[in-house]
Amino acid sequence: MSKTGIIGIIASLTVIVCAFLPWATIESRHLIFTGVNTTGSNYGEPGKLSIVLAVVAIIIFFVKKRPVARVNLFVAGFLLAWTFRNMVLFSRCEMGECPQTGVALYLSLAAAAIAFGCVLFTRTRP
């Protein structure tokens, strides 16, 4: 396995771990949001899709065929777009209340970007 594949797997695992860590806190209402627990809001559970996409990316990192690597390009790109959407969603101010964003939200975005970069630079067999 190449270095980029290993780094991509570690980055995808980081996205999974970050889904369970605090993403945002609203102190006035005593709410703490994670990727899989957004009780008290209308955000849904965006961390579940991040976990699914990261698991699929990890599985595909182990396969070195070119068509499968192209699928991983789509999966990692969608993971990056989804984590960016989560960052925008959880860090915006609503009705005069601005949440305190957690480090895990930005770490998840950075890890998804690294995973996408690793997909771009991984060599594949024809």
FIVO-104347 format. One record per residue: residue number from 0; z negated, x, y negated of N, C-alpha, C in turn. Coordinates in nm, 2 decimals. Example, Ala and Ser with C-alpha at 12.3 -4.5 7.8 and 13.67 -1.06 7.14 Angstrom:
<nodes>
- 0  -0.78  1.32  0.57  -0.78  1.23  0.45  -0.78  1.32  0.33 .
- 1  -0.71  1.28  0.22  -0.71  1.37  0.11  -0.79  1.29  0.00 .
</nodes>
This chain:
<nodes>
- 0  0.00  0.08  0.12  0.00  0.00  0.00  0.00  0.09  -0.12 .
- 1  0.08  0.05  -0.22  0.09  0.13  -0.34  -0.03  0.11  -0.44 .
- 2  -0.04  0.20  -0.54  -0.15  0.19  -0.63  -0.14  0.06  -0.71 .
- 3  -0.02  0.02  -0.75  0.00  -0.10  -0.83  -0.04  -0.23  -0.75 .
- 4  -0.02  -0.22  -0.62  -0.06  -0.34  -0.53  -0.21  -0.35  -0.53 .
- 5  -0.28  -0.23  -0.51  -0.42  -0.23  -0.50  -0.48  -0.28  -0.64 .
- 6  -0.43  -0.23  -0.75  -0.48  -0.27  -0.88  -0.45  -0.42  -0.90 .
- 7  -0.34  -0.47  -0.86  -0.31  -0.61  -0.87  -0.40  -0.70  -0.79 .
- 8  -0.44  -0.65  -0.67  -0.53  -0.73  -0.59  -0.67  -0.73  -0.66 .
- 9  -0.71  -0.61  -0.71  -0.84  -0.61  -0.78  -0.84  -0.70  -0.90 .
- 10  -0.73  -0.70  -0.98  -0.72  -0.78  -1.10  -0.73  -0.93  -1.06 .
- 11  -0.66  -0.97  -0.95  -0.66  -1.10  -0.90  -0.80  -1.15  -0.86 .
- 12  -0.87  -1.05  -0.79  -1.01  -1.08  -0.75  -1.10  -1.10  -0.88 .
- 13  -1.07  -1.02  -0.98  -1.15  -1.04  -1.10  -1.13  -1.17  -1.17 .
- 14  -1.01  -1.23  -1.16  -0.98  -1.36  -1.21  -1.06  -1.46  -1.13 .
- 15  -1.07  -1.44  -1.00  -1.15  -1.54  -0.92  -1.30  -1.53  -0.96 .
- 16  -1.35  -1.41  -0.97  -1.49  -1.40  -1.01  -1.52  -1.46  -1.14 .
- 17  -1.43  -1.43  -1.24  -1.45  -1.49  -1.37  -1.45  -1.64  -1.38 .
- 18  -1.39  -1.70  -1.29  -1.39  -1.85  -1.29  -1.53  -1.91  -1.27 .
- 19  -1.62  -1.83  -1.21  -1.75  -1.88  -1.19  -1.85  -1.83  -1.29 .
- 20  -1.81  -1.75  -1.38  -1.90  -1.70  -1.49  -1.88  -1.79  -1.62 .
- 21  -1.98  -1.78  -1.71  -1.97  -1.87  -1.83  -1.85  -1.83  -1.92 .
- 22  -1.77  -1.93  -1.95  -1.66  -1.91  -2.04  -1.69  -1.95  -2.18 .
- 23  -1.77  -2.05  -2.20  -1.80  -2.10  -2.34  -1.94  -2.17  -2.34 .
- 24  -2.00  -2.16  -2.45  -2.14  -2.23  -2.47  -2.14  -2.31  -2.60 .
- 25  -2.18  -2.43  -2.59  -2.20  -2.51  -2.71  -2.35  -2.53  -2.72 .
- 26  -2.41  -2.46  -2.82  -2.55  -2.45  -2.83  -2.61  -2.58  -2.88 .
- 27  -2.54  -2.65  -2.97  -2.60  -2.78  -3.02  -2.62  -2.88  -2.92 .
- 28  -2.53  -2.88  -2.82  -2.54  -2.99  -2.71  -2.60  -2.93  -2.58 .
- 29  -2.64  -2.80  -2.58  -2.69  -2.73  -2.47  -2.60  -2.74  -2.35 .
- 30  -2.47  -2.70  -2.37  -2.37  -2.71  -2.26  -2.32  -2.57  -2.24 .
- 31  -2.31  -2.53  -2.11  -2.25  -2.41  -2.07  -2.13  -2.44  -1.98 .
- 32  -2.01  -2.39  -2.01  -1.89  -2.42  -1.94  -1.84  -2.30  -1.86 .
- 33  -1.81  -2.32  -1.73  -1.75  -2.22  -1.65  -1.61  -2.27  -1.62 .
- 34  -1.54  -2.20  -1.54  -1.40  -2.24  -1.50  -1.41  -2.36  -1.40 .
- 35  -1.51  -2.37  -1.33  -1.52  -2.47  -1.22  -1.63  -2.58  -1.26 .
- 36  -1.70  -2.56  -1.37  -1.80  -2.66  -1.40  -1.79  -2.68  -1.55 .
- 37  -1.73  -2.79  -1.59  -1.72  -2.83  -1.73  -1.78  -2.96  -1.76 .
- 38  -1.89  -2.99  -1.70  -1.96  -3.11  -1.71  -2.00  -3.14  -1.86 .
- 39  -1.97  -3.25  -1.91  -2.00  -3.29  -2.05  -1.88  -3.27  -2.14 .
- 40  -1.76  -3.24  -2.08  -1.64  -3.22  -2.17  -1.52  -3.29  -2.10 .
- 41  -1.41  -3.29  -2.17  -1.28  -3.34  -2.11  -1.19  -3.23  -2.07 .
- 42  -1.24  -3.12  -2.04  -1.15  -3.00  -2.01  -1.10  -3.00  -1.87 .
- 43  -1.16  -3.08  -1.78  -1.12  -3.07  -1.64  -1.19  -2.95  -1.57 .
- 44  -1.12  -2.90  -1.47  -1.17  -2.78  -1.40  -1.06  -2.68  -1.39 .
- 45  -1.02  -2.61  -1.49  -0.91  -2.52  -1.49  -0.93  -2.40  -1.41 .
- 46  -1.05  -2.37  -1.37  -1.08  -2.25  -1.29  -1.03  -2.26  -1.15 .
- 47  -1.02  -2.39  -1.10  -0.97  -2.41  -0.97  -0.83  -2.37  -0.95 .
- 48  -0.74  -2.40  -1.05  -0.60  -2.36  -1.04  -0.59  -2.21  -1.05 .
- 49  -0.67  -2.15  -1.14  -0.68  -2.00  -1.15  -0.71  -1.94  -1.01 .
- 50  -0.81  -1.99  -0.94  -0.85  -1.94  -0.81  -0.73  -1.95  -0.71 .
- 51  -0.67  -2.07  -0.71  -0.56  -2.09  -0.62  -0.44  -1.99  -0.65 .
- 52  -0.41  -1.98  -0.77  -0.30  -1.89  -0.81  -0.33  -1.74  -0.78 .
- 53  -0.46  -1.70  -0.80  -0.50  -1.56  -0.77  -0.50  -1.54  -0.62 .
- 54  -0.54  -1.63  -0.54  -0.54  -1.62  -0.40  -0.39  -1.60  -0.35 .
- 55  -0.30  -1.68  -0.40  -0.16  -1.67  -0.36  -0.11  -1.54  -0.40 .
- 56  -0.14  -1.49  -0.52  -0.09  -1.36  -0.56  -0.15  -1.25  -0.47 .
- 57  -0.27  -1.26  -0.43  -0.33  -1.16  -0.34  -0.26  -1.15  -0.21 .
- 58  -0.23  -1.27  -0.16  -0.16  -1.28  -0.03  -0.02  -1.22  -0.04 .
- 59  0.05  -1.25  -0.15  0.18  -1.20  -0.17  0.19  -1.05  -0.20 .
- 60  0.08  -0.99  -0.26  0.08  -0.85  -0.28  0.09  -0.77  -0.15 .
- 61  0.04  -0.83  -0.04  0.05  -0.76  0.09  0.19  -0.75  0.15 .
- 62  0.28  -0.84  0.10  0.41  -0.85  0.16  0.50  -0.76  0.07 .
- 63  0.59  -0.68  0.13  0.67  -0.59  0.05  0.82  -0.63  0.04 .
- 64  0.85  -0.75  0.08  0.99  -0.79  0.08  1.03  -0.84  -0.06 .
- 65  1.16  -0.82  -0.10  1.20  -0.85  -0.23  1.20  -1.00  -0.27 .
- 66  1.24  -1.09  -0.18  1.23  -1.23  -0.22  1.09  -1.28  -0.24 .
- 67  1.00  -1.23  -0.16  0.86  -1.27  -0.17  0.80  -1.21  -0.30 .
- 68  0.84  -1.09  -0.34  0.80  -1.03  -0.46  0.84  -1.11  -0.58 .
- 69  0.96  -1.17  -0.57  1.01  -1.25  -0.68  0.92  -1.38  -0.70 .
- 70  0.88  -1.43  -0.58  0.79  -1.54  -0.59  0.66  -1.50  -0.65 .
- 71  0.61  -1.38  -0.62  0.49  -1.33  -0.68  0.50  -1.31  -0.84 .
- 72  0.62  -1.28  -0.88  0.65  -1.27  -1.02  0.63  -1.41  -1.09 .
- 73  0.67  -1.51  -1.03  0.65  -1.65  -1.08  0.50  -1.68  -1.08 .
- 74  0.43  -1.65  -0.96  0.29  -1.69  -0.95  0.20  -1.61  -1.05 .
- 75  0.23  -1.48  -1.06  0.15  -1.40  -1.16  0.18  -1.44  -1.30 .
- 76  0.30  -1.48  -1.33  0.34  -1.52  -1.46  0.27  -1.65  -1.50 .
- 77  0.27  -1.74  -1.40  0.20  -1.87  -1.42  0.05  -1.85  -1.43 .
- 78  0.00  -1.76  -1.36  -0.15  -1.73  -1.37  -0.18  -1.68  -1.51 .
- 79  -0.09  -1.59  -1.56  -0.11  -1.54  -1.70  -0.11  -1.65  -1.80 .
- 80  -0.01  -1.73  -1.79  0.01  -1.84  -1.88  -0.11  -1.94  -1.87 .
- 81  -0.16  -1.97  -1.75  -0.27  -2.06  -1.73  -0.40  -2.00  -1.79 .
- 82  -0.42  -1.87  -1.77  -0.54  -1.81  -1.83  -0.54  -1.81  -1.98 .
- 83  -0.42  -1.79  -2.03  -0.40  -1.79  -2.18  -0.43  -1.93  -2.23 .
- 84  -0.38  -2.03  -2.16  -0.41  -2.17  -2.20  -0.56  -2.20  -2.19 .
- 85  -0.63  -2.15  -2.09  -0.77  -2.17  -2.08  -0.84  -2.10  -2.20 .
- 86  -0.80  -1.98  -2.24  -0.86  -1.91  -2.35  -0.85  -1.99  -2.48 .
- 87  -0.73  -2.04  -2.50  -0.71  -2.12  -2.62  -0.79  -2.25  -2.61 .
- 88  -0.79  -2.32  -2.50  -0.87  -2.44  -2.48  -1.02  -2.43  -2.50 .
- 89  -1.07  -2.32  -2.44  -1.22  -2.31  -2.45  -1.27  -2.24  -2.57 .
- 90  -1.18  -2.18  -2.65  -1.23  -2.11  -2.77  -1.20  -2.18  -2.90 .
- 91  -1.14  -2.30  -2.89  -1.11  -2.37  -3.01  -1.23  -2.45  -3.06 .
- 92  -1.23  -2.48  -3.19  -1.33  -2.56  -3.25  -1.29  -2.71  -3.25 .
- 93  -1.38  -2.79  -3.22  -1.36  -2.94  -3.21  -1.46  -3.01  -3.28 .
- 94  -1.42  -3.10  -3.37  -1.51  -3.19  -3.45  -1.62  -3.11  -3.52 .
- 95  -1.59  -2.99  -3.57  -1.69  -2.91  -3.65  -1.78  -2.83  -3.56 .
- 96  -1.76  -2.83  -3.43  -1.84  -2.75  -3.34  -1.76  -2.64  -3.28 .
- 97  -1.80  -2.52  -3.30  -1.72  -2.40  -3.25  -1.81  -2.34  -3.13 .
- 98  -1.75  -2.34  -3.01  -1.82  -2.28  -2.90  -1.83  -2.13  -2.91 .
- 99  -1.94  -2.07  -2.85  -1.95  -1.93  -2.83  -1.88  -1.89  -2.71 .
- 100  -1.77  -1.82  -2.72  -1.69  -1.78  -2.60  -1.76  -1.67  -2.53 .
- 101  -1.75  -1.67  -2.39  -1.81  -1.57  -2.31  -1.71  -1.46  -2.28 .
- 102  -1.76  -1.35  -2.24  -1.68  -1.23  -2.21  -1.59  -1.26  -2.09 .
- 103  -1.63  -1.35  -1.99  -1.55  -1.38  -1.87  -1.42  -1.45  -1.91 .
- 104  -1.41  -1.52  -2.02  -1.29  -1.59  -2.06  -1.19  -1.48  -2.09 .
- 105  -1.22  -1.38  -2.17  -1.13  -1.28  -2.21  -1.10  -1.18  -2.10 .
- 106  -1.20  -1.16  -2.01  -1.18  -1.07  -1.90  -1.08  -1.13  -1.80 .
- 107  -1.09  -1.26  -1.79  -1.00  -1.33  -1.70  -0.85  -1.32  -1.75 .
- 108  -0.83  -1.33  -1.88  -0.70  -1.32  -1.94  -0.65  -1.17  -1.92 .
- 109  -0.74  -1.08  -1.94  -0.70  -0.94  -1.93  -0.66  -0.90  -1.78 .
- 110  -0.74  -0.96  -1.69  -0.71  -0.93  -1.55  -0.58  -1.00  -1.51 .
- 111  -0.55  -1.12  -1.56  -0.43  -1.18  -1.52  -0.31  -1.11  -1.58 .
- 112  -0.33  -1.05  -1.70  -0.22  -0.97  -1.76  -0.20  -0.84  -1.68 .
- 113  -0.30  -0.78  -1.63  -0.29  -0.66  -1.54  -0.22  -0.70  -1.41 .
- 114  -0.26  -0.81  -1.35  -0.20  -0.85  -1.23  -0.05  -0.88  -1.25 .
- 115  -0.01  -0.94  -1.36  0.13  -0.96  -1.39  0.20  -0.82  -1.41 .
- 116  0.14  -0.73  -1.48  0.20  -0.60  -1.50  0.22  -0.53  -1.36 .
- 117  0.12  -0.54  -1.28  0.13  -0.48  -1.14  0.25  -0.54  -1.06 .
- 118  0.27  -0.67  -1.08  0.38  -0.73  -1.01  0.51  -0.68  -1.06 .
- 119  0.52  -0.65  -1.19  0.64  -0.60  -1.25  0.67  -0.46  -1.21 .
- 120  0.57  -0.38  -1.18  0.59  -0.24  -1.15  0.57  -0.20  -1.00 .
- 121  0.56  -0.30  -0.92  0.55  -0.28  -0.77  0.68  -0.26  -0.71 .
- 122  0.70  -0.15  -0.63  0.83  -0.13  -0.57  0.83  -0.21  -0.44 .
- 123  0.95  -0.27  -0.41  0.97  -0.35  -0.30  1.08  -0.30  -0.21 .
- 124  1.08  -0.34  -0.08  1.19  -0.31  0.01  1.30  -0.41  -0.01 .
- 125  1.43  -0.38  0.01  1.54  -0.47  0.00  1.54  -0.58  0.10 .
</nodes>
